[in-house]
Amino acid sequence: MHRGLPTTRGPIADALLQAGLLLDFAVRTAGAAFRCARRARFNFAEFLRQAVFLASVTTLPALLVTIPLGVVVALNVGSLAGQLGAQGYGGAVVAFVIVGQAAPLICALMISGVGGSAMCADLGARKIRDEVDALEVMGLPVVERLVVPRVVAAMVVNALLACIVLLVGITTTFLFQVLVLGDAPGAFLRTLTQFSRVPDFVVALLKAAVFAVLAALVSCFKGLTARGGPGGVANAVNEAVVISFILVFVANAVITELYPLLVPAKGEY
């Protein structure tokens, strides 16, 4: 394991150094995950603890963000559609906004800002108390025992959370447009099924899983390289959240651009 980040001169050199160390950490984590699967020594107890914790701290905030978002989408869509005479196309907007972008990003923000910060603080506290070094002295693989279960737990929980966010977001928008705005439910459902496909939902879940892996890797990396006492742990948490957000938005842009190329829209050949 890294004993700590070496000091560098200048922000650019420091950013490049941390990017290289993070990439090395990700490769070693992937190798540790492969060894755990091959030797059947995955730490299920730690995985379950982390999964339950992440689910408990991210589910309610995600829903509290999703419900107002669904209302805002329905209200704006209803107002604009009424002006254009296209009241029945609310389902199409839901397919593009909530399924394509909002649901995975909401889950990513929750797993990065809430779950990731907690993971970073936990590992950072263990690092400054020399618990991580004690595990290494005893010959226990730190990445296999501490990092891999957290990454897998974040991936599984975030994918399941995306399913809940999709369900709540679509339901909220549907109920608001039908009960408040008075739109026809059949038109909403028809355009929703017309402009959304099974691959769209699969990609939404894939995005959520990828975002969770990125956030968990960054959080674990910053936690295990924290130094300088409690203040250093706090700085590591702040850096982990910011870096996770940046990587999530970059990954979202890449996946969004590649998806139409790999899965052409209906009617394209």
C-alpha positions as CSV (number, residue, x, y, z in Angstrom):
1,M,0.0,0.0,0.0
2,H,0.9,3.6,-0.4
3,R,2.4,5.0,2.8
4,G,1.3,8.5,1.7
5,L,1.4,10.8,-1.2
6,P,4.9,12.2,-1.9
7,T,5.2,15.9,-1.9
8,T,5.5,17.6,-5.3
9,R,6.0,21.1,-6.6
10,G,3.1,22.8,-8.3
11,P,-0.6,21.9,-8.8
12,I,-0.1,20.4,-12.2
13,A,2.6,18.0,-11.1
14,D,0.6,17.0,-8.1
15,A,-2.5,16.4,-10.2
16,L,-0.6,14.2,-12.6
17,L,1.0,12.3,-9.8
18,Q,-2.3,11.6,-8.1
19,A,-3.8,10.6,-11.4
20,G,-1.0,8.1,-11.9
21,L,-1.3,6.7,-8.4
22,L,-5.1,6.4,-8.7
23,L,-4.7,4.5,-11.9
24,D,-2.2,2.2,-10.3
25,F,-4.6,1.7,-7.4
26,A,-7.5,0.9,-9.7
27,V,-5.4,-1.7,-11.5
28,R,-4.2,-3.3,-8.3
29,T,-7.8,-3.3,-7.0
30,A,-9.0,-5.1,-10.2
31,G,-6.2,-7.6,-9.7
32,A,-7.2,-8.2,-6.1
33,A,-10.9,-8.6,-7.1
34,F,-9.8,-11.3,-9.7
35,R,-7.8,-13.1,-7.1
36,C,-10.7,-13.0,-4.6
37,A,-13.0,-14.5,-7.3
38,R,-10.4,-17.1,-8.3
39,R,-9.5,-18.3,-4.8
40,A,-13.1,-17.9,-3.4
41,R,-12.0,-15.8,-0.5
42,F,-14.2,-12.8,-1.0
43,N,-14.9,-11.0,2.3
44,F,-18.7,-11.4,2.4
45,A,-19.0,-10.1,5.9
46,E,-17.4,-6.8,5.1
47,F,-19.4,-6.6,1.8
48,L,-22.7,-7.0,3.7
49,R,-21.8,-4.4,6.3
50,Q,-20.8,-1.9,3.6
51,A,-23.9,-2.7,1.5
52,V,-26.3,-2.2,4.4
53,F,-24.6,1.0,5.4
54,L,-24.5,2.5,1.9
55,A,-28.2,1.6,1.3
56,S,-29.2,3.1,4.6
57,V,-27.4,6.5,4.0
58,T,-28.2,6.9,0.3
59,T,-31.8,5.7,-0.3
60,L,-33.7,8.4,1.5
61,P,-31.7,11.3,0.2
62,A,-31.9,10.0,-3.3
63,L,-35.7,9.7,-3.1
64,L,-36.0,13.2,-1.6
65,V,-34.1,14.5,-4.6
66,T,-36.0,12.4,-7.2
67,I,-39.5,13.4,-6.1
68,P,-39.1,17.2,-6.6
69,L,-37.1,16.5,-9.8
70,G,-40.1,14.5,-11.2
71,V,-42.5,17.3,-10.2
72,V,-40.2,20.0,-11.9
73,V,-39.9,17.9,-15.0
74,A,-43.6,17.3,-15.3
75,L,-44.4,21.0,-14.6
76,N,-42.0,22.4,-17.1
77,V,-42.9,19.8,-19.7
78,G,-46.6,20.4,-19.2
79,S,-46.2,24.1,-19.5
80,L,-44.1,23.9,-22.7
81,A,-46.2,21.1,-24.2
82,G,-49.4,23.1,-23.6
83,Q,-47.9,26.1,-25.5
84,L,-46.9,23.8,-28.4
85,G,-50.0,21.7,-28.4
86,A,-48.1,18.5,-27.6
87,Q,-49.5,17.6,-24.2
88,G,-49.2,13.9,-24.8
89,Y,-45.4,13.9,-25.1
90,G,-44.6,14.0,-21.4
91,G,-43.5,10.4,-21.5
92,A,-41.0,11.1,-24.2
93,V,-39.3,13.8,-22.0
94,V,-39.3,11.4,-19.0
95,A,-37.5,8.8,-21.2
96,F,-34.9,11.3,-22.2
97,V,-34.4,13.2,-19.0
98,I,-35.0,10.8,-16.1
99,V,-34.1,7.5,-17.7
100,G,-31.2,8.7,-19.7
101,Q,-29.5,11.2,-17.4
102,A,-31.2,12.1,-14.1
103,A,-31.5,8.7,-12.4
104,P,-27.8,7.6,-12.9
105,L,-26.5,11.1,-11.9
106,I,-28.7,11.3,-8.8
107,C,-27.3,7.9,-7.7
108,A,-23.8,8.9,-8.5
109,L,-24.1,12.1,-6.4
110,M,-25.5,10.1,-3.5
111,I,-22.8,7.4,-3.6
112,S,-20.0,10.0,-4.0
113,G,-21.1,12.7,-1.6
114,V,-22.7,10.5,1.1
115,G,-21.4,7.0,0.8
116,G,-18.0,7.8,-0.6
117,S,-17.2,10.4,2.0
118,A,-18.1,7.9,4.7
119,M,-15.8,5.3,3.2
120,C,-13.0,7.8,2.8
121,A,-13.4,9.0,6.4
122,D,-13.5,5.4,7.7
123,L,-10.3,4.3,5.9
124,G,-8.6,7.5,6.6
125,A,-9.2,7.1,10.3
126,R,-7.8,3.6,10.1
127,K,-4.8,4.9,8.3
128,I,-3.9,7.6,10.8
129,R,-4.4,5.1,13.7
130,D,-1.9,2.8,12.0
131,E,-4.5,0.0,11.7
132,V,-3.8,-0.3,7.9
133,D,-0.1,-0.7,8.6
134,A,-0.9,-3.3,11.3
135,L,-2.8,-5.4,8.8
136,E,0.1,-5.2,6.4
137,V,2.5,-6.3,9.1
138,M,0.3,-9.3,9.9
139,G,0.5,-10.3,6.2
140,L,-3.2,-9.5,5.5
141,P,-3.9,-8.0,2.0
142,V,-5.4,-4.6,2.7
143,V,-6.9,-4.2,-0.8
144,E,-8.6,-7.6,-0.8
145,R,-10.0,-7.2,2.7
146,L,-11.0,-3.5,2.8
147,V,-11.1,-2.1,-0.7
148,V,-12.7,-4.8,-2.9
149,P,-15.7,-5.4,-0.6
150,R,-16.4,-1.7,-0.6
151,V,-16.2,-1.3,-4.3
152,V,-18.4,-4.3,-5.0
153,A,-20.9,-3.1,-2.3
154,A,-21.0,0.4,-3.9
155,M,-21.6,-1.1,-7.3
156,V,-24.4,-3.4,-6.3
157,V,-26.1,-0.8,-4.0
158,N,-26.0,1.9,-6.6
159,A,-27.4,-0.3,-9.4
160,L,-30.3,-1.2,-7.1
161,L,-30.7,2.4,-6.1
162,A,-31.0,3.4,-9.7
163,C,-33.9,1.0,-10.1
164,I,-35.7,2.6,-7.2
165,V,-34.9,6.1,-8.5
166,L,-36.2,5.2,-12.0
167,L,-39.4,3.8,-10.6
168,V,-40.0,6.8,-8.3
169,G,-39.1,9.4,-10.9
170,I,-41.3,8.0,-13.6
171,T,-44.2,7.4,-11.2
172,T,-43.9,11.0,-9.8
173,T,-43.9,12.5,-13.2
174,F,-46.8,10.4,-14.4
175,L,-49.0,11.1,-11.4
176,F,-48.3,14.9,-11.5
177,Q,-49.1,15.2,-15.2
178,V,-52.2,13.1,-14.9
179,L,-53.7,14.2,-11.6
180,V,-52.5,17.9,-11.5
181,L,-52.1,18.9,-15.1
182,G,-54.9,16.7,-16.4
183,D,-53.0,15.0,-19.2
184,A,-54.3,11.7,-20.6
185,P,-52.5,8.7,-18.9
186,G,-52.6,6.7,-22.1
187,A,-50.8,9.3,-24.1
188,F,-48.1,9.6,-21.4
189,L,-47.5,5.8,-21.3
190,R,-47.6,5.5,-25.1
191,T,-44.9,8.1,-25.7
192,L,-42.9,6.7,-22.8
193,T,-42.8,3.2,-24.3
194,Q,-42.3,4.7,-27.8
195,F,-39.2,6.7,-26.9
196,S,-37.6,4.4,-24.3
197,R,-36.3,1.0,-24.9
198,V,-35.0,-1.8,-22.8
199,P,-31.3,-0.9,-23.7
200,D,-32.0,2.6,-22.3
201,F,-32.8,1.2,-18.9
202,V,-29.9,-1.2,-19.1
203,V,-27.5,1.6,-19.9
204,A,-28.9,3.6,-17.0
205,L,-28.1,0.8,-14.6
206,L,-24.7,0.4,-16.2
207,K,-24.0,4.1,-15.7
208,A,-24.9,3.8,-12.1
209,A,-22.6,0.8,-11.6
210,V,-19.7,2.5,-13.3
211,F,-20.2,5.7,-11.4
212,A,-20.2,3.8,-8.1
213,V,-17.0,2.0,-9.0
214,L,-15.3,5.3,-9.8
215,A,-16.5,6.9,-6.6
216,A,-15.5,3.9,-4.4
217,L,-12.1,3.7,-5.9
218,V,-11.4,7.4,-5.4
219,S,-12.8,7.3,-1.9
220,C,-10.7,4.3,-0.9
221,F,-7.6,5.6,-2.5
222,K,-7.8,9.0,-0.8
223,G,-8.7,7.3,2.6
224,L,-5.7,5.0,2.4
225,T,-3.3,7.8,1.5
226,A,-4.5,10.2,4.1
227,R,-1.9,11.8,6.3
228,G,-1.6,14.6,8.8
229,G,-4.0,13.5,11.5
230,P,-7.8,14.4,11.6
231,G,-7.2,17.5,9.5
232,G,-5.6,15.4,6.8
233,V,-8.6,13.0,6.8
234,A,-11.0,15.9,6.4
235,N,-8.9,17.2,3.4
236,A,-8.9,13.7,1.9
237,V,-12.7,13.5,2.2
238,N,-13.1,16.8,0.5
239,E,-10.7,15.9,-2.3
240,A,-12.4,12.5,-2.8
241,V,-15.8,14.0,-3.2
242,V,-14.6,16.6,-5.8
243,I,-12.5,14.1,-7.8
244,S,-15.4,11.6,-7.8
245,F,-17.8,14.3,-9.1
246,I,-15.4,15.2,-11.9
247,L,-14.8,11.6,-12.9
248,V,-18.5,10.8,-12.8
249,F,-19.4,13.7,-15.2
250,V,-16.6,12.8,-17.6
251,A,-17.7,9.1,-17.6
252,N,-21.3,10.2,-18.1
253,A,-20.3,12.3,-21.1
254,V,-18.3,9.4,-22.6
255,I,-21.0,6.8,-22.1
256,T,-23.7,9.2,-23.4
257,E,-21.7,9.9,-26.6
258,L,-20.9,6.2,-27.2
259,Y,-24.4,4.8,-26.6
260,P,-26.0,6.1,-29.8
261,L,-23.1,4.7,-31.8
262,L,-23.4,1.3,-30.2
263,V,-27.2,1.1,-30.0
264,P,-28.8,3.0,-32.9
265,A,-32.2,4.6,-32.2
266,K,-35.4,3.2,-33.6
267,G,-35.7,3.6,-37.3
268,E,-31.9,3.8,-37.9
269,Y,-30.0,1.2,-39.7
